[in-house]
Amino acid sequence: RGRSRRQSRPSPAAAAVAVAETYLLTNTSAGVTESSYLLRIIAVIVIVIVPLYLCLAFLWLIFQEMAEPTKLTLYSYWRSSCSQRVRIALNIKGLEYEYKAVNLLKGDHFDPEFEKLNPMKYVPALVDGDTVIGDSFAIILYLEDKYPQHPLLPQDPKKKALNLQAASIVGSSIQPLQNLPVLQFIEDKFNADEKLTWAQNHINKGFAGCFLLYN
């Protein structure tokens, strides 16, 4: 019984209305008509306009969330050099993406569902809405065109061509010739030593060509 009950505090809107009503009841002279009108305006702002503004702001946030572009999805394998170059490009451009792991050693790339994304059954594969691309070089050029922020290539035509040539050497004269299926084929046909010699030969040749481009 000795405890006093805590009285609930009125909301700011109710408090503003109470102040306005009290003021209007106690000040009925013509001299306070302007002040009474001002208080009515304040009460309307607090009771009607502020909640309406908050409601519209909430709806705008929902609309913005719904209007956000579909997040990119990258099907990748952590040891794949082709996948690594796409991940590097995505991170340089600051693009968010969902990572879908495809374990090549377990044969995930032979799954019929993945084959729909990349008929060659290789990683990486990029899905951007209704666009599906299954080649790392094509993916990077697509990202460069559609998402121009933080460009990967120089604007100067000569320098741009030089960079594309170096990328083509890596993508066509080095990487495919020392890829896992190729090395496995060489080992099955000959032996493990021949597989190593084959890989070293094509890697050294390709990088020597890239070196000469820039010197």
Phi, psi and chi 1 to 4 in degrees:
 res  aa     phi    psi   chi1   chi2   chi3   chi4
   1 ARG       -  -28.1  -68.2 -177.8  178.7  179.0
   2 GLY   -72.6  -11.8      -      -      -      -
   3 ARG   -84.4  136.6  -62.6  177.8 -179.1  176.6
   4 SER   -86.6  136.9   59.5      -      -      -
   5 ARG   -71.4  134.7  -65.4 -177.0  177.9  179.4
   6 ARG   -76.3  121.5 -177.7 -179.9  -64.1  176.0
   7 GLN   -81.6  135.1  -62.7 -179.1   -9.0      -
   8 SER   -70.9  136.3   58.7      -      -      -
   9 ARG   -83.0  140.0  -65.0 -178.6  178.8 -179.9
  10 PRO   -69.6  153.3   26.2  -35.2      -      -
  11 SER   -69.2  159.8   63.9      -      -      -
  12 PRO   -56.5  -38.2  -26.6   34.8      -      -
  13 ALA   -64.7  -46.2      -      -      -      -
  14 ALA   -63.5  -38.3      -      -      -      -
  15 ALA   -63.6  -41.1      -      -      -      -
  16 ALA   -64.6  -41.8      -      -      -      -
  17 VAL   -64.9  -41.5  173.5      -      -      -
  18 ALA   -62.4  -41.9      -      -      -      -
  19 VAL   -62.5  -43.4  171.0      -      -      -
  20 ALA   -63.3  -44.4      -      -      -      -
  21 GLU   -65.1  -42.1  -70.4  178.5  -13.5      -
  22 THR   -62.0  -42.8  -57.6      -      -      -
  23 TYR   -64.7  -40.4 -170.1   89.0      -      -
  24 LEU   -68.6  -35.4  -69.1  174.1      -      -
  25 LEU   -72.7  -35.0  -70.1  174.1      -      -
  26 THR   -91.6  -10.3   56.1      -      -      -
  27 ASN  -129.1   89.1  -62.1  -84.3      -      -
  28 THR  -104.5    0.1   55.8      -      -      -
  29 SER   -72.5  159.2   61.5      -      -      -
  30 ALA   -66.5  -21.7      -      -      -      -
  31 GLY   -71.6  -17.0      -      -      -      -
  32 VAL  -108.1   11.4  -64.9      -      -      -
  33 THR   -59.8  -42.6  -58.8      -      -      -
  34 GLU   -64.6  -41.9 -175.7  176.0  -11.1      -
  35 SER   -65.8  -38.8  -62.4      -      -      -
  36 SER   -62.4  -41.1  -58.6      -      -      -
  37 TYR   -63.7  -39.2 -179.4   70.5      -      -
  38 LEU   -64.0  -41.3  180.0   60.0      -      -
  39 LEU   -65.6  -35.6  -75.6  174.6      -      -
  40 ARG   -63.7  -39.6  -73.6 -171.8  178.5 -175.3
  41 ILE   -63.2  -43.7  -66.8  177.3      -      -
  42 ILE   -60.7  -42.4  -64.9  174.1      -      -
  43 ALA   -63.3  -40.9      -      -      -      -
  44 VAL   -63.7  -41.0  169.3      -      -      -
  45 ILE   -61.9  -45.2  -68.5  174.7      -      -
  46 VAL   -69.0  -40.6  173.9      -      -      -
  47 ILE   -82.2  -37.8  -63.6  172.8      -      -
  48 VAL  -108.9  -55.2  179.3      -      -      -
  49 ILE   -70.0  -44.5  -62.9  179.9      -      -
  50 VAL   -61.8  -49.8  171.5      -      -      -
  51 PRO   -60.4  -36.9  -23.7   35.1      -      -
  52 LEU   -64.5  -40.4 -180.0   60.5      -      -
  53 TYR   -63.1  -43.9  172.4   79.9      -      -
  54 LEU   -63.4  -39.1  -66.1  175.4      -      -
  55 CYS   -63.9  -44.3 -178.7      -      -      -
  56 LEU   -64.9  -38.3  -68.5  174.9      -      -
  57 ALA   -64.0  -39.4      -      -      -      -
  58 PHE   -65.0  -42.9  178.9   72.8      -      -
  59 LEU   -64.3  -36.5  -68.5  175.1      -      -
  60 TRP   -64.8  -40.4 -177.7   80.8      -      -
  61 LEU   -64.0  -40.5  -70.9  175.2      -      -
  62 ILE   -63.7  -42.6  -66.1  177.9      -      -
  63 PHE   -62.9  -41.6  174.9   79.0      -      -
  64 GLN   -62.6  -40.2  -74.1  -66.0  107.0      -
  65 GLU   -65.6  -39.9 -175.2  174.9  -10.5      -
  66 MET   -70.7  -29.7  -66.2  176.0   61.9      -
  67 ALA   -84.3   -6.4      -      -      -      -
  68 GLU   -61.9  140.5  -74.2 -175.0   -4.6      -
  69 PRO   -64.2  153.8   22.8  -32.6      -      -
  70 THR   -62.2  134.0  -54.9      -      -      -
  71 LYS   -67.6  141.7 -177.0 -175.9  -70.6 -174.0
  72 LEU   -66.4  146.9  -62.4  165.7      -      -
  73 THR  -123.4  125.8  -58.0      -      -      -
  74 LEU  -115.3  121.3  178.1   66.2      -      -
  75 TYR   -91.7  119.5  -68.1   80.5      -      -
  76 SER  -148.0  161.7  173.4      -      -      -
  77 TYR  -127.9  132.7  179.6   53.0      -      -
  78 TRP   -62.9  -26.9   67.7  -82.6      -      -
  79 ARG   -91.2   -4.5  -72.1  176.1   57.0 -175.6
  80 SER   -79.0  122.3  164.2      -      -      -
  81 SER   -66.5  -33.1   59.4      -      -      -
  82 CYS   -63.4  -42.9  -65.5      -      -      -
  83 SER   -67.7  -36.5  -61.5      -      -      -
  84 GLN   -61.4  -41.5  -70.6  167.8    5.2      -
  85 ARG   -67.6  -32.2   63.7  178.4   70.3  120.8
  86 VAL   -71.0  -40.6  172.2      -      -      -
  87 ARG   -63.2  -37.8  -66.0 -160.0  -58.4  -88.1
  88 ILE   -62.2  -45.3  -69.4  171.3      -      -
  89 ALA   -63.2  -42.2      -      -      -      -
  90 LEU   -62.3  -41.3  -73.0  166.5      -      -
  91 ASN   -73.3  -36.6  -75.7  -60.0      -      -
  92 ILE   -62.6  -39.4  -71.4  176.6      -      -
  93 LYS   -80.7   -6.2  -73.3 -173.5  167.7  -66.0
  94 GLY    70.2   32.2      -      -      -      -
  95 LEU   -95.1  132.5  -62.9  172.3      -      -
  96 GLU   -80.3  143.5  -65.4 -175.3    3.0      -
  97 TYR  -152.8  155.5   63.4   94.9      -      -
  98 GLU   -93.8  131.6 -178.8 -178.8    0.3      -
  99 TYR   -95.7  123.0 -175.7   95.6      -      -
 100 LYS  -114.3  112.2  -65.0  -80.7 -170.3  179.0
 101 ALA   -75.8  133.4      -      -      -      -
 102 VAL  -124.0  105.7 -179.7      -      -      -
 103 ASN   -82.2  107.9 -167.0  -36.4      -      -
 104 LEU   -68.1  -33.9  -58.7 -177.5      -      -
 105 LEU   -67.9  -27.4  -63.0 -177.6      -      -
 106 LYS   -91.8   -2.3  -66.8 -178.2  178.2 -179.9
 107 GLY    79.5   23.5      -      -      -      -
 108 ASP   -61.3  -26.6  -68.0   -9.2      -      -
 109 HIS   -73.8   -8.1   52.1  -55.5      -      -
 110 PHE   -93.8    0.0  -65.0  116.8      -      -
 111 ASP   -63.9  134.1 -172.9  -72.9      -      -
 112 PRO   -56.5  -32.3  -25.0   34.0      -      -
 113 GLU   -68.3  -38.4  -69.0  -58.8  -44.3      -
 114 PHE   -72.2  -32.7 -179.4   74.8      -      -
 115 GLU   -61.8  -27.2 -173.0  177.6   -3.3      -
 116 LYS   -66.3  -30.4  -65.4  176.9 -177.4  177.5
 117 LEU   -81.7  -40.7  -59.2  174.3      -      -
 118 ASN  -138.7   99.3 -169.7  -11.2      -      -
 119 PRO   -58.8  -22.2  -23.0   33.4      -      -
 120 MET   -77.0  -11.2  -69.4  -63.4  -66.8      -
 121 LYS    63.4   37.3  -56.2  175.4 -175.1  177.9
 122 TYR  -117.0  159.6  -70.6  155.1      -      -
 123 VAL  -104.6  152.8  -69.2      -      -      -
 124 PRO   -91.0  171.6   34.6  -36.6      -      -
 125 ALA  -138.3  133.3      -      -      -      -
 126 LEU  -114.2  133.4 -179.0   78.5      -      -
 127 VAL  -117.1  123.1  178.3      -      -      -
 128 ASP  -129.3   90.5 -175.0    9.7      -      -
 129 GLY    68.1 -119.5      -      -      -      -
 130 ASP   -96.6    9.6   58.4   -5.7      -      -
 131 THR   -99.0  127.8  -59.0      -      -      -
 132 VAL  -126.7  125.8 -178.6      -      -      -
 133 ILE  -128.4  132.5  -48.9  170.3      -      -
 134 GLY  -119.7   34.2      -      -      -      -
 135 ASP  -144.9  132.1  177.0   82.2      -      -
 136 SER   -62.2  -41.6   61.1      -      -      -
 137 PHE   -64.7  -44.6 -162.1   26.4      -      -
 138 ALA   -65.3  -37.2      -      -      -      -
 139 ILE   -62.2  -46.1  -70.2  172.0      -      -
 140 ILE   -64.5  -42.1  -68.0  173.6      -      -
 141 LEU   -66.1  -35.8  -67.4  178.8      -      -
 142 TYR   -63.7  -45.9  169.6   81.2      -      -
 143 LEU   -62.2  -38.5  -65.9  174.2      -      -
 144 GLU   -64.2  -36.7 -176.8   75.8  -17.4      -
 145 ASP   -78.6  -43.7  -70.9  -22.4      -      -
 146 LYS   -82.1  -32.3 -174.8  169.7 -177.3 -179.0
 147 TYR  -122.9   80.3  -55.9   98.5      -      -
 148 PRO   -71.4   -9.6   25.6  -33.6      -      -
 149 GLN   -63.3  145.4   69.5  -89.0   24.8      -
 150 HIS    50.5   67.3  -51.5  -59.9      -      -
 151 PRO   -59.6  145.7   20.5  -31.5      -      -
 152 LEU   -91.1  -25.4  -55.4  171.0      -      -
 153 LEU  -113.6  147.1  -66.0  168.8      -      -
 154 PRO   -69.0  156.7   23.8  -32.2      -      -
 155 GLN   -79.7  -25.4  -63.8  -59.8  -48.7      -
 156 ASP   -65.1  125.0  179.0   79.9      -      -
 157 PRO   -57.3  -40.3  -24.2   33.8      -      -
 158 LYS   -65.9  -47.2 -178.1  178.4  179.2  179.6
 159 LYS   -66.6  -36.6  -66.3  179.5 -179.9  179.2
 160 LYS   -63.6  -44.5 -176.3  176.2 -178.2  179.1
 161 ALA   -62.7  -37.9      -      -      -      -
 162 LEU   -63.7  -43.3 -173.9   65.5      -      -
 163 ASN   -67.0  -39.2  -80.2  -91.7      -      -
 164 LEU   -66.2  -35.4  -70.6  173.7      -      -
 165 GLN   -65.6  -44.2 -174.9  177.1   -5.8      -
 166 ALA   -62.7  -41.2      -      -      -      -
 167 ALA   -64.3  -36.5      -      -      -      -
 168 SER   -67.5  -37.2 -178.7      -      -      -
 169 ILE   -61.7  -46.3  -69.8  175.1      -      -
 170 VAL   -64.3  -42.7  173.4      -      -      -
 171 GLY   -77.0  -22.2      -      -      -      -
 172 SER  -121.6  -24.5   61.4      -      -      -
 173 SER  -110.0  -10.6  -60.7      -      -      -
 174 ILE  -116.6  -65.0  -61.3  177.8      -      -
 175 GLN   -59.1  -47.2 -167.3  -85.9  -29.8      -
 176 PRO   -65.2  -28.9  -18.6   31.9      -      -
 177 LEU   -81.7  -11.0  -61.4  174.9      -      -
 178 GLN  -125.6   26.2   49.9   87.8   47.2      -
 179 ASN   -74.2  160.8 -154.8   -0.7      -      -
 180 LEU   -56.0  -48.3 -176.2   60.7      -      -
 181 PRO   -62.5  -36.4  -23.1   34.7      -      -
 182 VAL   -67.3  -46.6  174.4      -      -      -
 183 LEU   -64.0  -36.4  -65.2 -178.0      -      -
 184 GLN   -65.2  -38.2 -169.9   62.5   51.4      -
 185 PHE   -65.0  -44.3  177.4   82.4      -      -
 186 ILE   -62.2  -42.5  -62.5  -64.3      -      -
 187 GLU   -64.6  -41.4 -176.6  175.0   -0.6      -
 188 ASP   -66.8  -38.0  -67.1  -18.6      -      -
 189 LYS   -75.3  -35.3  -83.2  -73.5 -174.4  179.5
 190 PHE  -123.5  -96.3  -58.2   98.8      -      -
 191 ASN  -162.9  176.3   52.3   60.4      -      -
 192 ALA   -64.9  -35.6      -      -      -      -
 193 ASP   -64.2  -41.1  -68.4  -23.8      -      -
 194 GLU   -66.3  -34.7 -172.9   64.5   28.2      -
 195 LYS   -61.4  -44.6  176.4 -176.5   71.1  173.2
 196 LEU   -64.7  -44.0 -179.8   60.5      -      -
 197 THR   -61.1  -42.5  -57.2      -      -      -
 198 TRP   -59.6  -49.6  169.4  -81.4      -      -
 199 ALA   -63.3  -45.9      -      -      -      -
 200 GLN   -62.1  -38.6  -70.7  175.6  -21.6      -
 201 ASN   -61.9  -48.5  173.0   66.4      -      -
 202 HIS   -74.9  -32.7  -68.8  -71.0      -      -
 203 ILE   -67.3  -46.1  -68.5  172.7      -      -
 204 ASN   -63.5  -41.4  -68.9  -24.3      -      -
 205 LYS   -63.6  -43.6 -179.4 -179.5  177.7 -178.4
 206 GLY   -66.3  -45.0      -      -      -      -
 207 PHE   -70.6  -29.8  -80.4  124.1      -      -
 208 ALA   -65.0  -39.4      -      -      -      -
 209 GLY   -64.7  -41.1      -      -      -      -
 210 CYS   -63.6  -39.7  -72.3      -      -      -
 211 PHE   -60.7  -42.6  177.5   79.1      -      -
 212 LEU   -67.3  -27.6  -67.7  174.7      -      -
 213 LEU   -62.9  -35.6  -75.7  177.3      -      -
 214 TYR  -102.2   10.5  -67.9   94.0      -      -
 215 ASN  -133.8      -  -69.1  -82.4      -      -
